[in-house]
Amino acid sequence: AGAAEGGGGGGGMGGGGDKMPLPSGLAQEWMEAIRGAGDGGGTAPGGGAFNYEALSVFQQTSFVVADATKPDLPIVFASTGFFNLTGYSSREVIGGNCRFLQGPDTKPAHVQSIRDALGRGTGTFCGRLLNYRKDGSSFWNLLTIAPIKEGNGRIVKLVGVQLEVSKYTEGSRANSLRPNGLPQSLIKYDVRHQDKVSAFVTELVAALTKPDKVQAPKPSSAVRISLTGQSIQPLSPARAEHTGRRAYSTSDVPHSTAAVPSSGGRRRHRSTTFMSLLGLDRDKDSAAESELTFPEPELIMVDEDPGRPESLDDPERARRGIDLATTLERIGQSFVITDPRLPDNPIIFASDQFLELTEYSREEVLGKNCRFLQGPDTDRRAVQTIGDAVKERRDVTVQLLNYTRGGRAFWNLFHLQAMRDAKGDLQYFIGVQQETAAVQQQEEAKVVRATAQDVDVAARELPDANVTPDHLWVRHSKVVTPLPHSKINSPYWYAIRRVQRRLRRGERLGLKHFRPIKPLGSGDTGSVHLVELRGTGQVFALKAMDKAMMLNRNKVHRARAEREILAMMDHPFLPTLYASFQTKTHVCLVTDFCPGGDLFLLLDKQPTKTLSEDAATFYAAEVVVALEYLHCMGVIYRDLKPENVLLQKNGHILLTDFDLSFLTSCRPQLITPGGGGRRRKRRRLQAPIFCAEPHVASNSFVGTEEYIAPEIISGDPHSSAVDWWALGILLYEMLYGRTPFRGRNRQKTFINVLSKELTFPTSIPVSLAGRQLIGGLLQRDPARRLGAFRGASDIKRHPFFRAINWPLIRWTNPPSLAMRFQGDSDSDFETEPNRWEVPSNGNIGTTPALNLTKFQDTF
């Protein structure tokens, strides 16, 4: 909170605290939000005048606007939420700098970190700061600063958003390490809060720069947008925002209970704590809506079509995969995980519900033994029973009187469960708490035991916290060997083997054997580069991931899963892993390079931003084949979108990017159609149907927001049916040039996914079979979704694919569409200066040594 940098002395848009470097993806989102068509960015209204009335819809969130053109950056606007958070009045705030939020434990070094961030001229900062209210009480403040620029790039305003995270942050324990050097806490929460606030900052900055796009609230009901939770319920179809009708505000949204009926009538349990992370939690006291009935999709046609953004340069087109929670974080019960391998068996994970029940903050809980819940009337015999179970490493369920932080006594039905690793050695203890009546109920005991089992399964998705940091990446150092189909007449494997034969004894393929050509893309935890294998002339895509960033962003288990998945792939529509290795700071994967770009670029090159139905059919069919193989291998993809559908040189697709995928098991089976009966002999014998769908479900919150299936948003366990939902979205985008449920921000998009009617613009002719296929894939109830019963077999048999010869699809000629290869001089990837460009003579082998040094220095 507060304004920093400028003519005045110390201070900042916050008091001070633990500096966190701004994640590259987050910084890019904020910069895109304020950037216009040119380099000057998104720009302030003419004359620098702002319509602050547009900010009224955000009043319940704490933020300030400071004037960056004046000394000491005075505050010119502060929201009601800021006054409520800090306890100060408007008279005390407006015109001043927010140094008044600093206090006795605000460290000068942390204040300087804000100055340094703003002094670099970008105007961006994100950090968790210790600030003080007017009454002297301290709170952890996640401060986010974003700039408003004039057309010439000059920063004229700074927006500072304050989010109190005292309850849920690790606080001073964020940097606590185990003896092995890994974080003490199983989950790093700072990045969770950063992801949460980023979408709001984007919308807030847009409200200042483009106030005409902000919908005003109804006079009778102010819109309340809060980062700490918001009672929002999916709209019924009659009230949902949809194409050709007015947009709705959050004041239009009815309240309802956490159990929301789906289209199939089944009630879904929602994790209200995690839904509040998205601003989608429910009012527990409101009544449930009546069962919803959705019309058949081919009957919902609309005349108007908002269309697809005009240009690839439009920042609103940027769509990144999101990773908002692991399965462990989405278990909506009170529980902790302790590590008996550390002294005093400390807590290394505490659920949000545990914090709500006990009234303690996460900072107060982590690293402590559960004894702090005991009080004067706690039965010592029950405590002894738990202690004996810990010593004997066994499970136990007891009921005892515990106490909250405020001193309130409550009966706690406590279940302790020992979690063992694959070798049978004790790994963790899981402790589940449930507040009960004085007399224990048998059904409640079953609930806590079931919860413990869910926690046991979810915790196994994460790497063991007791291993050494080097052990985390052992899998990436394994030698990759060719699989049966990929090595047949492969010039790439021939080049790899040729280089390997020249290596000295004990030497392995590594970074020094690759010559950089140019960067292809980057993300939150790493980057992708076009490289040449030295001395062979063969080019590959090298994905390099930062080890420290993956630890900070809770992505270690995802990187490990991606390496394992890629090593299994042996299919023409999926990438081949040629090598994997690690450096001191990065892990690297070497896979196929696709010169045709991706399906997103291909769509953008089309005059109407759409594909013909024949072309869409071809690409959708190849995606179906690729997904069928993944499901057969036990992989739930979870990030299907045009950006991840690459085009090979021969025009066929290649699905890529498996860092959000879930690896489980699958038991393929043959299903015999039909049944018995007297006329069985008369019927022609039908071939059995091959079905291969993973059966183990996950509950992590991952994907790309416009493509995420409703069961992921609602907190239900999900399986491979989420990929068939994403296929429906992909097909819709190819045919109509946009996705069907996109809202003006992430929250609105999720609401639309849960409740908006599926509509088809009449301005774009699409066959009835196409609309029916999309409607079948976009069934909100996964049990009724096309593909839920027999997987890809059901989709292949749909009339939309009648022209596809499935066994010979690999030999089908791809559609004749405009397609630039990335190696061409006029490629979209070469519109900006590139420090690693291929020399003009086209000789890849003569890349300057300086460029190689820069490449290796990066890792």
N, C-alpha and C positions, 0 to 999 in steps of 0.2 A: 504494500500500500504506500502511496505517496509518490512524489515525483523526484527524479534523480537527475544528476548531471546538469550541466549548465553553469550559469554564473555563480550560483550559491555554493556553499561548502558541502558538507557530507550529506548523506541521506540517500533516498532512492525511492522508488515506488514501492518500497517495503522497508522493513527495519533492518534485517540482517538474518542470516541463517546459513543452512547448508547449501552451497552453490551446486546446481546441477546443470551440466552442459545441455544446451538446447538440442534435442534430437533432430537429426537432419530432416526427417519426414515432417515433424511437427513445425519446424521453422519454415519449411516450404509451404505447408498449409496456410500458415499465417501470412506469409509474403504473397501467396497467390490470392488470398482474400482481399488484399489491399492493392493488388496490381491490376491495372487496366490493360488496354490493348497495347500500349507502348511500354517502354522501360520505366517511365515515370510513375506508373502505378496508379492506383486506384483511388482515385484521386479525390482530393477535397473538392467540394463544390466551389464554383467560381467565386473569387474574392475571399476565399477562406472562411466563408460564413457557413455555419452548421445549423441544421434544424434539430435541436436537442429534444424536441417533442417526439421525434422518431424513437428515442430511447426509452420512452415511457413503458413500452412493453417489456423492458428488461429490468424494471425497477426493483424487483425482489432479489436480484443478484447483486452482490457487492462489486462495484467498479467505480473508477474515477476517470475523468478525462483531463489531461494536463496540457497547457499551452507550451509547445516546444520552441516557440519563437521568442519567448521572453526569459529573462534571467530567473534562475531558481525554479523554473518550470511550475508556475502556479496552477493549482487545481481550478478548473473553470466549470466542472460539472461533477457531481457525486450522486450516486443512486441512493434510494431509500435503503436498499440492502446494505450499503456501506455504513450508513448511519446506524442501522440496527446492529451490525456486526461490531463496530468500534465503540458505540456509545457516545460519539461526538455529535454535535449539532451542525447544521448548515453554516451558521455564523462562524463556528470554530474551524471549519474546513475550507470553504471556498476562498480562493485567493492565497492560500498558504501552501507550503510544501509538506509532504507527509512524513517528515522526520519526527513528528510528534508520536508516531506509532512505535518508535524505537524505545528500548528500555534497558534496564541494567544488564541483562544477559544478551543483548544484541551486540554481536562482535563486529568491531570496525572492519575487520578483513572481509566479512560477508557484505557489509555495506559497500565496500570498495568493489566487490565483484559485480554489483549492479552497475556502478559507475563505469567499470571497464566494459561491460556488455553494451551499454548505451553509447559509450565513447567510441566504439568501433563503427558507429554510423548506421547500423542496421535498424536500431530501435527495437530490437527484440530481446527478451529475457524470459527465462522460466526457472524459478527456484523456490524451494520451500524455506520460508523465513519465520523466525520467531518474532512476533509482534506483540504489542500490548494495547489493551482497551483503555478507555478513559478511567475505569475503576481500578486499573492496575493489574488486572488479571492477564496472563499471557495466553497466547494461542499460536498454533502452527498455521502459517498462512502460505498457501501455494500461490505465489505471485506470478502473473503472466503479463508481460508488456508487449504491445504491438503498436506499430507506428501508422499514422495517417500522413500521406504524402501529397504534395502538389504535383501538377503535371510534369514539372522539371525535376522531380525526385527529392525536393526539399521536404524534410519532415516538419509538419506544422502542428500536429497533435500526437500525444501519446495516450493510449488507452491502457489502464492498469486494472486487471481483474484479480480480485482477492477471493480465494476459496479456502475456508477454514477446514483443515484436515486433521485437527487435533485428535479426534476420536479414532481415526483409522490409519494414520501414518505410523511408521516405526519411530519417527522423531529422532532423538539422539542415538537410538540403537540402529539406525539405518546402516551405519558403517561398522557395526559389530561383526567380528569375524570368528569363525571356529578355529581350532588349532591347525586345521588343514589349509587355512587361508580362504575358504569359501564363506559366503555370508551366513550368519547365524540363522536368519529367517529363511524359511523355504521360499517365500515370495517377496519380491521387491515391489513395494507399493507406490513409490514415487511415479513410476512410469504409468501406472494405472490412472493416477490422478491427472497426469499430464494429458493423457489421451481423452480423459473426460472433459477437461476444460477447453481443449483445442477447438472442438466444434462450436462451442459457445462463442469463443473469441472471434472466430470467422464470421459468425452471424452478427455479432455486435459491431465489428468494424464495418461490415457491409451496411449496417443501419446508419452509420455516420456518413459513409460515402455515397450511398444510394438510398436515401430515406424514402423515396417514392415506392420502393419495393417492400417496405415494411408494412404489414397490415396492422391497422390500428385496432385496439381492443374495443369491445362493445362498451357503451357508457355504463351499463349495469354490472359489468363483470370484467375487471382488469385481468389481462393475461399475466400469468405468473410463470416465469421461466427461472428455475432454480437449479443450480448445479448440485445441490445436496439432496435432491429428491423432489418429485413432483407427482401429484396424483393425476395420472392420465390413463385413460382406458381406450382401447381400440374402438373406433366408431362402428356403428351398425352400417350396413350397406346403404341404407337410405340417407344417412348423414355423412358418409365418408366423402372425402375430397376425391374427385375423379375428373378425368379429362373432359374439358368443355364446360365445367361448372366452376362456381366460385371456390376460392381457396378458403380453408377454415382456419380459425385460430385455436389456440389451446383452450380458450374459454368455451369453445363449442363442445368440448369433449366430456361425455358423461362419466361419472364415477361408477365403479363396480367392484365386486369382490375379487380376490386373487384367483379364484377359480373361474375361468372364462370358458363358456361353451364353444366348442369348435363347430365347424359346419357339419360334422358328423354326429354331434350331440354328446361327444365324450368330453369330460371336464378335465382341464389341464391344470396341474399344479404349477404355479409361478413362484420363483424365488424373489420375493418382494424386495429383499435387500439389494440383490443385484439389479433388479429392474429399476431401482431408484438410482443406480449408477447411470442409467440411461435417461433418467427423468421419466420413467415409465412405471413407477410404483403405484399401488392401489390404495384407495381409502377402505380400510378394513370394515368400516361400519356401514358402507353403502350397499345397496341391494344389487343382486346380480341381474344382468340383462336377460331378456327372454332369448330362447334359442334362435340363432341366426340361420336364415335360409338364403343361399346364394343362387341367383338365377343361372341358367345355362350360359356359358360364355358367348356363344354365337348370337345370342339375343341382345347383348349389351353393346350396341353400336353407337358411337357418338360422331357428331359432325365436325367438331373442332379438334385440332391437334396442336399442342404447344410445340411440337417438333423437337428435333435434336439440336443442340448448340451448333452454331454455324461452323466453327473452326476448331481444329485440334489445339490451337493456342489458347482457347477459352479455358481459364483456370478451373471453371466448374466441371470440366470434363475429367479432371484428375481423379482417379479412383484407385485407392490403395487398399490392400488387404488389412484388416484390423484383427487384433488379438487382444480382446478385452478381458478374458478370464479363462483360467484353466477349469477343468471339471471339479477340482478340489474346491475352488473358490465359489462354485455355484451350488454347492450342497447347502440347502437352506435350513440347517439345524445348528444348534449350539454344540461346538466340539473344539478340542485342542489336540495338537500332536506334540508329543515330547520325545526327546532323544536320550535314552538311557545310557548311551555311550559317552555322553558328556557329564561332567560333575553335577550332581544334584538333579539330574534328569529334567533339564529346563524345557520350557515351552518354546517350540520353534515355529508353530503356526497356531493362530487362533481365528476362528470364523467370526464374521461380522455379528452373527446371532449370539455368540458367546459374549462379545463386547456389549451388546444390547442387554443381555440377561444380567450380567454382573456389574454393568455400569463403569467398568474399567476401560481405559484406552489401550490401544495396541502397544504403545510405547511402555505402558506400565506393566504389561503382561509378558511380553517377549523376554526370554532369558530367565524367567522366574519359575519356581516350582509351584504347583497348584495349591500349596498350603495356605496361600493368602485368602482363600475362600472360607477357611475355617473361622469359627468364632467361639464365644463363651459356652454356648449350649450345643456345640457339635459333639455328637456321640463318639467318644474316643475308641470304642470298640469297632465302629465302622471305619474309622481312620486306620486302625491297626489291620483290619481286614484288607484294605486297599494296599497298605504297606507290605503285607505278606505276599499279596498277589504280584506286586512289583518285584520283590526279591525272588519269587518262584517263577517269574516270567509267564504268568498264566492270566486268563480272562476272569473277570469278576463283575457282578452287578450288585450294588448296594444303594440304600437310600439314606441320606444324611442331611442334617440341617446345615446349610451354607449361608453366607452373608454377602450382600452386594457391597460395592464401594461406599454407598451411602448408609450402610448399616442395616438395611432391610434384610430380615431373615426369610429364607425360602427353603422348602423341601426340594432337594435335588435328587432325582433318580440318576445315579451315576453308573456308567458302564465303562470298564477298562478293558481294552483289547490289545493283546500283543500282536505286532506286525513283524513278520519274519521275511528275510530276503530269499532269493532262489536257493541258497545253500542251507536254509533252515535256521540261520543265525538271527538273533533278535536285532531288529532294525529300529523300530519306533514303538511307542505306546500311543494308542488312540483313546482319548477320554471324551465321552459323550455325556452331556448334561441336559436334563429336561426338568423343568419346574413342574412339580406334581402336588397333589393333595397329600395330607399326612399319611394316608393309607396307600401303599403302592398298588397300582393296578397292573394286572398281568399284561394287558394290551400295551400299556406304556413301556413295559420292559421289552416287549418285542420290537417296538419302534426304535428304542435306543440301540438295540443290538443290530437291527437292520441298518441304521445310520452308520454305525461303526464299520460294518461290512462295506458300505458305499465309500466311506473314507479310505478304507484299505485299498480298494480297487483304484480310486482316483489318485492316491499318493504314489502308486506304482508308475504312473505316467511321468513323474518327475525323477530326475537322477538322484541317486542316494547322496544326501548331504555330507556323508562321512568320507566319501572318496576324495582322493587328491585332485587338484585342478587338472593335472596332466592326464589323469585317468578319464576325465570327461570327454577328451578328444581322441582317445585311443582308436576308436572306430574309424576316424578320418585318416589314420596313418596306415590302414590296411591296404595291401596291394590289391588292385582291381584286376580281375581276370575276365576275358570275354565270355559271354554266354553263347549258347549254340547258334541262335539265329543271327545275332549281331555281328559275328565274326566272319560270316560267309562273304567273301570277296569285298571286305571292307578296307578301303585305303587308309582309313583312320586307324584301325587296329594295326594294320601293317606298319604305319608310321610309328605308333607307340612301341611296338615290339622292336622295331629297328633301333630306336633310341635306347631302349632298355638293354639291348644286347651290347651297347657300347659303354654302359655304366660300369664303374669299378665295383669290385666285390664289396657288398654291404651298402652300396649307394642305391638310393631310390629316386624315382622321378619326383622332381620338385619344382619350385617356382623358377629357379635359375634356368631351367630347360625350356621355358616359354618366353617368347618375345612379344611385348605388348604392341598392339596396333591402335586400338582406340577404346574408350569406355562405351559401353552399351546402355548402362542404366545404373541406378543406385536406389537404395532403400534405407530403412531405419537402422539396419545392422550390418550393411555391407554394400557391395557393388558388383557389377558384372562387366567383364572386359572381353573384347575380341583379341585373341592371342594366336601366335603361330608357334607350333612346336619346332624348335630350332633345327635347322638342317633338313627339314622334310617338306616344307611348303604347304603343309596341311594346317588349317585354321580351326580353332575350337572356341567355345565360350567358357570363360573361367569365372566362376562365382566365388568371391572372397567375402567371408563373414568375420566380423570383428568379435573376438572372444569376449572382451570386456563388455561390449554392448549387448551381447546375447545374455550374459549373466545379469546385467542391469535390467534388461527388458523381459526376463523370464522366458527366454527362447532357447535355452540349451537343449531341452528335451525335443524341441521341434527341429533343431538343426541335426540332432542325432537321428531322429526319425527320417528326415529327408535323405540323409546319407544311406540309410538302410533301404529305403524305398527305391532310390535310384539304382542301387546295386542289384535289385531284383528285376528291373525292367528289361524286357527282351521283346520289343514290339515295334513295328514300323511307325506307329503314331505316337510313340513315347520316347523320351531322350535316353541315350546310352551314356552310362558313366564310364569314362575312359581312365580317369585317375582321380585320386583324392589325397591330399596331404595337408600338413599344417606348418605354419611358421610360428614365431614367438607370440605373435599377436592375432593371427588370422587362421581360419581353416578354409581350404579351397577345394572346390569341386570342378572338374573338367568334363564338359558335356558337349553335345552337338551345337554348332552354330547354324542358325536358320537365316539365310540372306534375304528371305522374302518378307521380313518384318513380322507383324502380327495381324490378327483379324481386326483389331481396333483401327490400325492404320489403314487397312484395306477398306473398311467401312467409311473412313474419313475421306478417302480419295474419290468415293463415288459421288456424283453430282447431287443425288438425293439423300446421301448418307445411309442408304439402304441397299440390300442385295435383292436380286431377282429371286423368285421362289425356287427356281431350279438350283441356283447357286447356294441359297440358304439350305436347301435340302441336302446338297452334297456335303457341305461343311458340318451340318448337324449330324448326318449319318456317320461321318468319320469320328466325330466326338463320341457318339454312342458306342462305336466299336472300341475306342480308347477307354471309355469308362467301364465298359463290360470287362475288359482285361484287368483294369485296376481293381474292380470289385472282386473278380475271381482270385486276385492275389491278396485280397484282404485289405485293400486300401480304400478309404473314403477320402475322396479328393478335396472337397470343401472350398475350393477357390476357382471354380470355373467362371471365366469371363473372357471377353474378346482379347484382352491384353495378354492372357496366358495361352491363347491358341496361336502358336507360331506357324509360319508358312515355310515349308522346306523349299529347296531350289526346284523340286519337281512339282510344286504347287499343292502337295498334300500337307495335312496338318501335323503338328507336334505339340502335344500338351506339355506344359512346363510349369515349374515353380511348385514344389511340394512341401514348402515349409509350414503350411497350415494343414497338411494332410494327417490323417489318423490311420495308423497301422494296427490292424487286428487280425483275426483269422476268418477263414471262409471255408465252407464245405460244399463244393459244387455238387449238384445233383441233377438227375434226369427225371423229368415229370412226364408221365404218360397221359396224353389227352384222353378225354372221354371216360366212360365207365362200362359196367356190364349191361346185360340186357339180352332179350331174345334176338334182337336184330343186329347184334354185335358182329356176326359173321358177314352180314350183308354190307356193313360199312367198310369203306376202304381203310386199311390199316394206316394210322397216322404215326409219323416219326415222333419219338420222344422229344421233349423240349428241354434244352440245356438252361439251367438256372444257377447263377453263382452270385449271391449277394452276402456281404458281411452281416453277421447277426449281432455282434457285440456293439453296444451303443456307447457314444461319448456324450459329454455335456459341456464341453468347453465352448466359449463364445468366440468364434473365428469366422472369417470370410470377408467378402467385400459387400458393403452395406446394401447396395441395390440388388445383390444376388443372394443374400442370406435368406434361408428358409424360415418360415414362421416358427417352427418348433425350436430352432436355435435361439431366436429372440425370446420366446416365452419361457425358456428354461427347461423344456422337456428333453429327455435323452434322445439323441438322434443317431441315425445310421445312414446307410447309403442312399436313402430316399432324398436326402438333401441335395445330392448331385443331380437327381432327376428334376427337382424344382429349379435348380440353376440352369439346367438345359432348357427348360421352358422360358426362362428369362432371356437366355442367349438367343433362342429362336425368335422371340418377340423383338429383340433389339435388331437382329439382322433384317427382319421383315418390315419393321416400323421405324427404325432409326432411333429408338429410345427405349428405355426400360419402363415397364408398366407401373411401378410403384414408387418412383423417385419423388421425394419431397424436397422442400427447400433447405432442409438440413437433415442430419442423421436421425434425429428424434422423429421428425415427420415421416421420413422414409420408413422407419420401423413401424410406426403407427399404420401407415398405408399397407405395409406387408401383412400386418395382422388383420386388417379389416376393410381395406379399400376394394371396391368392385373392380373386377378385371374387365376392361373395356377395349374395344378395337376401333380405331378411327376408320370412318367410311372413305376418307380421302385416299387411302392406300388399299388397292384391291388385293386381298389374300383369300385363298381358297377356303372353303368350309372345312376341309380336312386339316388345313394348317391351323385354323382357329380352334378346332376341336382338339388337336394334339396339344396345343399350348394350354387350353383349358384343362385337359387331363393331367398335364404335368404340373400345373399351378393349383392343384387341389391343396387347400390348407391342411386338411387332415392327412398326414403321411400314410395312414392305412388305406385311404381311398385314392391316393395318388397313382397315376399310371406308372408302372414299374415296381410298385410295392409288392406285388404277388410273385411275378416271375422275372423281375429285373428287366434287363435289356431285351429279352425275348418278347415281352409285351410291347415294347416300343418299336421294335423292328417290324412287327406285324401290323402296325398302324397303317391305314390307307395313305397317309402322307408320304410314306417311304415306298410306295408301290413300284416306283421306277428304279429302286436301288437293287443292284445285284450284290447282295451282301458278301458271298464268298469271294467275289472278284473286285471288291471295292478298291483295293489297293492298285489295281490296274486300270481303273476308270480315269479318263482324262479330266483333270480339274477344270473348273469354269474359266472361260477366257475373260479375265478381268484385268484392269490396269494394276500393275504391281511393280514397284521399284525395288530393286535389290539394294541392300545396305552398302554394298561395295561400290555402287554407282556414284559418280561425282555429284549428281543432283539429288542424292538421297536426303530424306527428311532428317537423318541423323547427322548430316554434315552441313546444316544451315548455320551452325555456330562454329567459331574457331575451335579447333581441337588440338590439344598439345601433343596428342599421340597419333597424328594423322599418318596415313600411309604416304611415303614419298611419291612425288608426282610421276616418277618413272614406273610406279606400280610394283617395284621390287620389294616385297615384304621383308626379305632378308637383309635389307640395308637400312633398317630403322636406326636412327642415330643412337649412340650409346647413352647419351644424356637422358633420352626418354626412358630407356631401360632402367637407368638409375632411379628416376622418379617413380617408376612403377614399383620397383623393389623396395624403395624407401617407404612407400605407402603401406607395405605389409611388414 
